[in-house]
Amino acid sequence: MPVKKRATKRRLDPVAEAQLWATMFTTGWDFFGDLKDVGIDDTDAARTAAPDAWRRLGRNYLNRDMGADYNCGTLGSWALREFGEPEECQ
């Protein structure tokens, strides 16, 4: 009997994944369903996954949306207010 072929797990580039999380990080809501690409299909699941995503992707989000010269502790977004500075800023 042939071996069952497994589907490969899709890995996203951190910058691309941060872009998918951008609306959630900015507003606290996934208005456009962008997070379906990472397997999250409702707001409760997104809010549960958001702290971990913010720790991993927060710096990429801040650099992309707020400029490469973002200074930790300035400006604001929903995720910044809720979870504080991402890992690289602490």
DSSP file (Angstrom, degrees, kcal/mol; ACC not computed):
  #  RESIDUE AA STRUCTURE BP1 BP2  ACC     N-H-->O    O-->H-N    N-H-->O    O-->H-N    TCO  KAPPA ALPHA  PHI   PSI    X-CA   Y-CA   Z-CA
    1    1 A M              0   0    0      0, 0.0     3,-0.1     0, 0.0     2,-0.0   0.000 360.0 360.0 360.0 133.0    0.0    0.0    0.0
    2    2 A P        -     0   0    0      0, 0.0     2,-0.2     0, 0.0     3,-0.0  -0.302 360.0-102.8 -67.9 150.9    1.4    3.4   -0.9
    3    3 A V        -     0   0    0      1,-0.1     2,-0.3    -2,-0.0     0, 0.0  -0.517  39.6-108.1 -72.8 137.0    2.4    5.9    1.8
    4    4 A K        -     0   0    0     -2,-0.2     2,-0.4     1,-0.1    -1,-0.1  -0.484  31.8-126.4 -68.2 129.1   -0.1    8.6    2.3
    5    5 A K        -     0   0    0     -2,-0.3     2,-0.3     1,-0.0    -1,-0.1  -0.633  22.5-141.8 -79.2 130.0    1.2   11.9    1.1
    6    6 A R        -     0   0    0     -2,-0.4     2,-0.3     1,-0.0    -1,-0.0  -0.690  16.2-115.4 -92.7 143.6    1.1   14.7    3.7
    7    7 A A        -     0   0    0     -2,-0.3     2,-0.2     1,-0.1    -1,-0.0  -0.581  35.2-117.1 -72.8 136.6    0.3   18.2    2.9
    8    8 A T        -     0   0    0     -2,-0.3     2,-0.4     1,-0.1    -1,-0.1  -0.498  27.1-112.8 -74.8 144.3    3.2   20.5    3.5
    9    9 A K        -     0   0    0     -2,-0.2     2,-0.5     1,-0.1    -1,-0.1  -0.629  30.4-124.9 -78.4 132.4    2.7   23.2    6.2
   10   10 A R        -     0   0    0     -2,-0.4     2,-0.5    -3,-0.0    -1,-0.1  -0.660  23.9-161.5 -81.9 123.4    2.7   26.6    4.6
   11   11 A R        -     0   0    0     -2,-0.5     2,-0.3     0, 0.0    -1,-0.0  -0.906   6.2-151.1-107.1 129.9    5.2   28.9    6.2
   12   12 A L        -     0   0    0     -2,-0.5    26,-0.0     1,-0.0    -2,-0.0  -0.751  23.1-109.2 -99.5 146.5    4.8   32.7    5.7
   13   13 A D     >  -     0   0    0     -2,-0.3     4,-2.7     1,-0.1     5,-0.2  -0.515  33.0-121.4 -63.2 137.8    7.5   35.2    5.6
   14   14 A P  H  > S+     0   0    0      0, 0.0     4,-2.3     0, 0.0     5,-0.1   0.839 112.8  52.2 -56.4 -34.6    7.3   37.3    8.9
   15   15 A V  H  > S+     0   0    0      2,-0.2     4,-1.6     1,-0.2     5,-0.1   0.918 111.7  45.8 -67.5 -42.3    6.8   40.5    6.9
   16   16 A A  H  > S+     0   0    0     -3,-0.2     4,-1.6     2,-0.2    -1,-0.2   0.892 113.2  49.8 -67.0 -39.5    4.0   39.0    4.9
   17   17 A E  H  X S+     0   0    0     -4,-2.7     4,-1.7     1,-0.2    -2,-0.2   0.897 107.9  53.6 -66.5 -38.9    2.4   37.5    8.0
   18   18 A A  H  X S+     0   0    0     -4,-2.3     4,-0.7    -5,-0.2    -1,-0.2   0.867 105.7  54.8 -61.5 -35.4    2.6   40.9    9.7
   19   19 A Q  H >< S+     0   0    0     -4,-1.6     3,-0.6     1,-0.2     4,-0.4   0.888 105.8  51.3 -65.4 -38.5    0.8   42.4    6.8
   20   20 A L  H 3< S+     0   0    0     -4,-1.6     4,-0.3     1,-0.2     3,-0.3   0.849 113.9  44.7 -65.0 -33.6   -2.0   39.9    7.3
   21   21 A W  H 3X S+     0   0    0     -4,-1.7     4,-3.0     1,-0.2     5,-0.3   0.535  86.5  98.9 -84.5  -7.9   -2.2   40.9   10.9
   22   22 A A  H <X S+     0   0    0     -4,-0.7     4,-2.2    -3,-0.6     5,-0.2   0.862  82.0  46.5 -54.5 -46.3   -2.0   44.7   10.2
   23   23 A T  H  >>S+     0   0    0     -4,-0.4     4,-2.7    -3,-0.3     6,-0.6   0.915 115.4  47.5 -64.4 -41.4   -5.8   45.4   10.4
   24   24 A M  H  >5S+     0   0    0     -4,-0.3     4,-2.0     1,-0.2    -2,-0.2   0.928 113.1  48.1 -64.2 -44.9   -6.1   43.4   13.6
   25   25 A F  H  <5S+     0   0    0     -4,-3.0    54,-2.5     1,-0.2    53,-0.4   0.854 116.9  43.8 -64.0 -34.1   -3.0   45.1   15.1
   26   26 A T  H  <5S+     0   0    0     -4,-2.2    52,-1.2    -5,-0.3    -2,-0.2   0.917 133.8  10.8 -77.5 -44.7   -4.3   48.6   14.2
   27   27 A T  H  <5S-     0   0    0     -4,-2.7    -3,-0.2     2,-0.3    -2,-0.2   0.648  91.8-115.8-114.2 -19.8   -8.0   48.3   15.2
   28   28 A G  S  <<S+     0   0    0     -4,-2.0     2,-0.3    -5,-0.6    -4,-0.2   0.501  88.1  88.4  89.5   4.8   -8.5   45.1   17.2
   29   29 A W  S    S-     0   0    0     -6,-0.6     2,-1.0    17,-0.0    -2,-0.3  -0.979  72.3-137.9-135.7 146.5  -10.8   43.7   14.5
   30   30 A D    >   +     0   0    0     -2,-0.3     3,-1.1     1,-0.2    -6,-0.1  -0.664  34.4 168.7-100.3  74.7  -10.1   41.6   11.4
   31   31 A F  T 3  S+     0   0    0     -2,-1.0    -1,-0.2     1,-0.2     0, 0.0   0.815  72.6  39.3 -58.6 -36.1  -12.6   43.5    9.2
   32   32 A F  T 3  S-     0   0    0     -3,-0.2    -1,-0.2     0, 0.0    -2,-0.1   0.370 106.7-114.6-102.9   3.8  -11.5   42.0    5.9
   33   33 A G    X   +     0   0    0     -3,-1.1     3,-1.5     1,-0.1     4,-0.3   0.763  63.6 147.6  70.3  24.8  -10.9   38.4    6.9
   34   34 A D  G >   +     0   0    0      1,-0.3     3,-1.4     2,-0.1     4,-0.2   0.810  61.9  65.7 -61.4 -29.9   -7.2   38.6    6.2
   35   35 A L  G > >S+     0   0    0      1,-0.3     5,-2.5     2,-0.2     3,-1.4   0.539  75.7  84.9 -76.5  -4.4   -6.4   36.2    9.0
   36   36 A K  G X 5S+     0   0    0     -3,-1.5     3,-1.4     1,-0.3    -1,-0.3   0.818  81.5  65.2 -61.8 -28.3   -8.1   33.3    7.2
   37   37 A D  G < 5S+     0   0    0     -3,-1.4    -1,-0.3    -4,-0.3    -2,-0.2   0.689 105.3  42.6 -67.9 -17.9   -4.8   32.9    5.3
   38   38 A V  G < 5S-     0   0    0     -3,-1.4    -1,-0.3     2,-0.2    -2,-0.2   0.196 128.1 -96.8-111.0  14.4   -3.2   31.9    8.7
   39   39 A G  T < 5S+     0   0    0     -3,-1.4     2,-0.5     1,-0.2    -3,-0.2   0.645  85.4 123.9  86.5  16.8   -6.1   29.7    9.8
   40   40 A I      < +     0   0    0     -5,-2.5    -1,-0.2     1,-0.1    -2,-0.2  -0.947  25.6 167.9-113.5 122.1   -8.0   32.2   11.9
   41   41 A D        +     0   0    0     -2,-0.5     2,-0.3    -5,-0.1    -1,-0.1   0.363  54.5  44.9-121.4   7.5  -11.6   32.7   11.0
   42   42 A D  S  > S-     0   0    0      1,-0.1     4,-2.1    -7,-0.1     5,-0.1  -0.982  76.6-114.2-146.9 163.9  -13.3   34.6   13.8
   43   43 A T  H  > S+     0   0    0     -2,-0.3     4,-2.8     1,-0.2     5,-0.2   0.869 112.2  54.8 -65.3 -39.4  -12.6   37.6   16.1
   44   44 A D  H  > S+     0   0    0      1,-0.2     4,-1.7     2,-0.2    -1,-0.2   0.924 110.9  45.5 -61.7 -43.6  -12.4   35.6   19.3
   45   45 A A  H  > S+     0   0    0      2,-0.2     4,-2.2     1,-0.2    -1,-0.2   0.890 112.8  51.7 -65.3 -39.0   -9.8   33.3   17.8
   46   46 A A  H  X S+     0   0    0     -4,-2.1     4,-1.5     1,-0.2    -2,-0.2   0.912 109.5  48.7 -64.6 -42.7   -7.9   36.3   16.5
   47   47 A R  H  < S+     0   0    0     -4,-2.8    -1,-0.2     1,-0.2    -2,-0.2   0.834 111.4  50.7 -67.7 -31.3   -7.9   38.0   19.9
   48   48 A T  H  < S+     0   0    0     -4,-1.7     4,-0.3    -5,-0.2    -1,-0.2   0.891 116.7  39.9 -70.2 -39.8   -6.7   34.8   21.5
   49   49 A A  H  X S+     0   0    0     -4,-2.2     4,-2.2     1,-0.2     3,-0.2   0.636  95.4  86.5 -83.2 -15.2   -3.8   34.5   19.0
   50   50 A A  H  X S+     0   0    0     -4,-1.5     4,-3.0     1,-0.2     5,-0.2   0.864  81.4  55.1 -60.3 -43.1   -3.0   38.2   18.9
   51   51 A P  H  > S+     0   0    0      0, 0.0     4,-2.1     0, 0.0    -1,-0.2   0.930 113.0  42.8 -59.0 -43.8   -0.6   38.4   21.9
   52   52 A D  H  > S+     0   0    0     -4,-0.3     4,-2.1    -3,-0.2     5,-0.2   0.922 115.3  49.5 -66.1 -43.3    1.7   35.7   20.5
   53   53 A A  H  X S+     0   0    0     -4,-2.2     4,-3.3     1,-0.2     5,-0.3   0.899 109.7  52.6 -61.6 -39.7    1.5   37.2   17.0
   54   54 A W  H  X S+     0   0    0     -4,-3.0     4,-2.4     1,-0.2     5,-0.3   0.914 107.9  50.2 -63.8 -42.7    2.3   40.6   18.4
   55   55 A R  H  < S+     0   0    0     -4,-2.1    32,-0.6    -5,-0.2    33,-0.3   0.906 120.2  36.5 -61.2 -40.6    5.4   39.3   20.2
   56   56 A R  H  < S+     0   0    0     -4,-2.1    -2,-0.2    -5,-0.1    -1,-0.2   0.871 134.3  20.9 -78.3 -37.6    6.6   37.6   17.0
   57   57 A L  H  X S+     0   0    0     -4,-3.3     4,-2.4    -5,-0.2    -3,-0.2   0.447  89.4 100.4-117.0  -4.1    5.5   40.2   14.4
   58   58 A G  H  X S+     0   0    0     -4,-2.4     4,-2.8    -5,-0.3     5,-0.2   0.882  84.8  50.1 -56.4 -43.8    5.0   43.5   16.1
   59   59 A R  H  > S+     0   0    0     -5,-0.3     4,-2.6    -4,-0.2    -1,-0.2   0.908 110.7  49.9 -63.8 -41.4    8.4   44.9   15.0
   60   60 A N  H  > S+     0   0    0      2,-0.2     4,-2.3     1,-0.2    -1,-0.2   0.913 112.4  48.5 -62.2 -42.0    7.7   44.0   11.4
   61   61 A Y  H  X S+     0   0    0     -4,-2.4     4,-3.1     2,-0.2     5,-0.4   0.937 112.6  47.1 -62.1 -47.6    4.2   45.6   11.6
   62   62 A L  H  X S+     0   0    0     -4,-2.8     4,-2.1     1,-0.2    -2,-0.2   0.907 113.6  47.8 -64.0 -41.5    5.6   48.8   13.2
   63   63 A N  H  X S+     0   0    0     -4,-2.6     4,-0.7    -5,-0.2    -1,-0.2   0.896 117.7  42.0 -65.2 -39.7    8.4   49.1   10.7
   64   64 A R  H  < S+     0   0    0     -4,-2.3    -2,-0.2    -5,-0.2    -3,-0.2   0.942 126.2  29.7 -73.4 -47.9    6.0   48.6    7.8
   65   65 A D  H  < S+     0   0    0     -4,-3.1    -3,-0.2    -5,-0.2    -2,-0.2   0.741 131.0  32.4 -88.3 -23.7    3.1   50.7    8.9
   66   66 A M  H  < S-     0   0    0     -4,-2.1    -3,-0.2    -5,-0.4    -1,-0.2   0.295 117.6 -88.8-120.3   9.9    4.9   53.4   10.9
   67   67 A G    ><  -     0   0    0     -4,-0.7     3,-1.5     1,-0.1    -1,-0.2   0.172  34.2 -90.7  97.5 146.6    8.2   53.7    9.1
   68   68 A A  T 3  S+     0   0    0      1,-0.3    -1,-0.1    -4,-0.1    -5,-0.1   0.725 122.8  59.2 -64.4 -22.3   11.5   52.0    9.4
   69   69 A D  T 3  S+     0   0    0     -6,-0.1    -1,-0.3    -3,-0.1    -2,-0.1   0.009  73.7 152.0 -98.7  29.7   12.7   54.6   11.9
   70   70 A Y    <   -     0   0    0     -3,-1.5     2,-0.5     1,-0.1    -3,-0.1  -0.374  38.1-142.7 -56.8 132.9    9.9   53.9   14.4
   71   71 A N    >   -     0   0    0     -2,-0.1     3,-1.7     1,-0.0    -1,-0.1  -0.899  23.3-109.7-101.8 124.7   11.0   54.7   17.9
   72   72 A C  T 3  S+     0   0    0     -2,-0.5     3,-0.1     1,-0.3    13,-0.0  -0.242 102.9  28.3 -53.8 134.7    9.8   52.3   20.6
   73   73 A G  T 3  S+     0   0    0      1,-0.4     2,-0.3     2,-0.0    -1,-0.3   0.424  99.7 101.4  95.2  -1.3    7.3   54.0   22.8
   74   74 A T    <   +     0   0    0     -3,-1.7    -1,-0.4     2,-0.0    -4,-0.0  -0.763  69.4  10.1-114.6 164.3    5.9   56.4   20.3
   75   75 A L  S    S-     0   0    0     -2,-0.3     2,-0.3    -3,-0.1    -2,-0.0  -0.003  76.6-120.6  61.3-172.1    2.7   56.4   18.2
   76   76 A G        +     0   0    0      4,-0.0     2,-0.3     5,-0.0     3,-0.1  -0.999  30.1 170.9-163.5 159.9    0.0   53.9   18.8
   77   77 A S     >  -     0   0    0     -2,-0.3     4,-2.2     1,-0.1   -51,-0.2  -0.926  52.1 -93.5-157.0 170.4   -2.2   51.1   17.7
   78   78 A W  H  > S+     0   0    0    -52,-1.2     4,-2.6   -53,-0.4   -52,-0.2   0.941 124.9  46.6 -57.6 -49.2   -4.6   48.7   19.3
   79   79 A A  H  > S+     0   0    0    -54,-2.5     4,-3.0     1,-0.2     5,-0.4   0.866 110.0  53.2 -64.9 -37.3   -1.9   46.0   19.8
   80   80 A L  H  > S+     0   0    0    -55,-0.4     4,-1.4     1,-0.2    -1,-0.2   0.910 113.8  43.1 -64.4 -41.8    0.6   48.5   21.2
   81   81 A R  H  < S+     0   0    0     -4,-2.2    -2,-0.2     2,-0.2    -1,-0.2   0.894 120.8  41.4 -69.3 -40.0   -1.9   49.7   23.8
   82   82 A E  H  < S+     0   0    0     -4,-2.6    -2,-0.2    -5,-0.2    -3,-0.2   0.906 131.6  18.6 -75.3 -43.1   -3.1   46.2   24.6
   83   83 A F  H  < S-     0   0    0     -4,-3.0    -3,-0.2     1,-0.3    -2,-0.2   0.461  95.7-134.0-114.5  -3.6    0.2   44.2   24.7
   84   84 A G     <  -     0   0    0     -4,-1.4    -1,-0.3    -5,-0.4    -2,-0.1  -0.328  58.4 -11.4  79.5-166.1    2.9   46.8   25.0
   85   85 A E  S    S-     0   0    0      1,-0.1     5,-0.1     4,-0.1   -27,-0.0  -0.370  76.0-110.9 -68.2 144.3    6.1   47.0   23.0
   86   86 A P    >>  -     0   0    0      0, 0.0     3,-2.2     0, 0.0     4,-0.7  -0.221  44.2 -86.5 -67.6 169.1    7.0   43.9   20.9
   87   87 A E  G >4 S+     0   0    0    -32,-0.6     3,-1.2     1,-0.3   -31,-0.1   0.831 125.1  57.1 -46.1 -46.3   10.0   41.8   21.9
   88   88 A E  G 34 S+     0   0    0    -33,-0.3    -1,-0.3     1,-0.3   -16,-0.1   0.683 106.5  50.6 -66.8 -16.5   12.6   43.8   20.0
   89   89 A C  G <4        0   0    0     -3,-2.2    -1,-0.3     1,-0.2    -2,-0.2   0.615 360.0 360.0 -95.6 -13.6   11.6   47.0   21.9
   90   90 A Q    <<        0   0    0     -3,-1.2    -1,-0.2    -4,-0.7    -2,-0.1   0.492 360.0 360.0 -80.7 360.0   11.7   45.6   25.5
